[in-house]
Amino acid sequence: MSMTNRADPSSVERAGAALAQLAAAYRPTLLVSWSATLDVLLAHVVARQLGIRRVEADIDLGRLLLDGNEPSEWIASERTVLIANDVTADQPVGPLVAAMMRGGGRVVAVCSVRPVTSAHPALDGVAMASLDHTP
């Protein structure tokens, strides 16, 4: 599935619902997305479908911020799924997973509209699922 018509709100709803089906298999208790507009929109739909909390991630001066705050011990008890439209050089998933793990978090999967093609040591053992291809 691709989001060819981003101007159509129903394509975000359809893609978000499909991502929610992928993410549900990993029994997440928390969703994290980059603060990019399309990622946030998709994560809102997924969080609503799954009935779980969603936070936005940013990296500022090399520090991971979740909803503008440093991660605290509460993330250690969460089964986190990262939601993305696409994983790009500007929004890499590996460093985000690594930063979550340094903060004590447990990332169980990355679910994206497009396949994750970048490699990063932090992604070892993290499930990858996309709407274009689910290994």
N, C-alpha and C positions, 0 to 999 in steps of 0.2 A: 504494500500500500504506500502510495506517495501522496504528499500534500501538494498537488499541482496547483490548486486554486486556494491560495492562502487568504484571499479576500473573502472567501465564503466561510462564515462562522461554522457552518455545519461540517466542513472538512476537519476543523480542529476537534469538534465533538466526536466525529467518527474515528479519527486517529487516536484521540484520547481514550475512547471506549475500548479500542483494540489494544492499546498499550496497557490499559487496566487489566484486560484478560491475560496478557503476557505476565504482567507484574504479580497478579494474584497467585500464580503458581509458586512464588517465592515467599509467600506469607509475610509481606512487609508490614512493619508497624510505623514506618516513617518514609516519606518520599523527599528526595533532595533533587533540586534542579539548579542549573546556573540561572542567573538573574536575567538572561536574555528573554526578550518578549515572547517568542514562540515557545521556548522551553517552559516558561512560567504558565502560559495558557494551557499547554498540554498537561503539565503537572497539576494544575487546578482541576482539570477534568478527571484525571486519574485518581487524585485524592478524593474527589467527590464520589466517584464510582466505588472506591474501596472503603470509604468512610474512615480515612486515616489522616494524620497531620502531614502538612507539606511545609518545607522551608526552602528559602533561596540561598544559594551559595555564591560567595565572591571570594576572591583571593586578593588581599590588600597587603602590599609590602611583604609578600611571601607567607602571610598568615591566612588561614581559612577562617572566614566569617560565615556564620549561619544566621540568617535574618539580622545581619549587622553586628552580631555578638560572637565572641570566641566560643568554640564548642566547649561544653562542660561535661561533667560526668554523666549527665542524663543520656547522652548519645550512646553510651556503652551498652545500655539495655535494649537498644533499638535494632530491629532487622531492617536495614536501610536498602531501598532501591533507588538508584539514580535514574532520572527520567530526562531524556533529551530528544530533540528533533534530529540533530546531527551532531557528531563529534568532530570538531574541527581543531585546527592549530590554535585558534583563539579561545576555544572552549574545550580543552583536552579533558578526557575523563580520568586518565591515569593519575595525574597529580591530585585531582580531587579525591579519588579513592585513597591515595596515600595520605593526604591531609586528614581525611576522616579517620583513617586507622591510627594516625599519630594522636588524634584527639580521643582515642578509645572506642571509636565507632566500628560497627560491623556492617560492611557493604556486602549484601548477598547477591545482588544482580545489577546490571546496567540494562535498561530497556530503552530502545531508541527507535525512531521511525526509520532511519537509515542505518545500515550495518556499521558497527565500530570496526575500523580497520587499523587503528593505531595500536601499537604494542607498548606496554609499560610494565615494569616488574610488579607494581601494585595490583595489576589485573590478574595475576596468577591465582586461580581458585575462585575468581568472581565470575558468575554466570553472565553470558552475553546473549541478549535476545533482541531481535529487531523485527519490525513488520515486514521488511523486505526479505529477511532471511533469519530463521531461527535455527542455530546449529543443534 
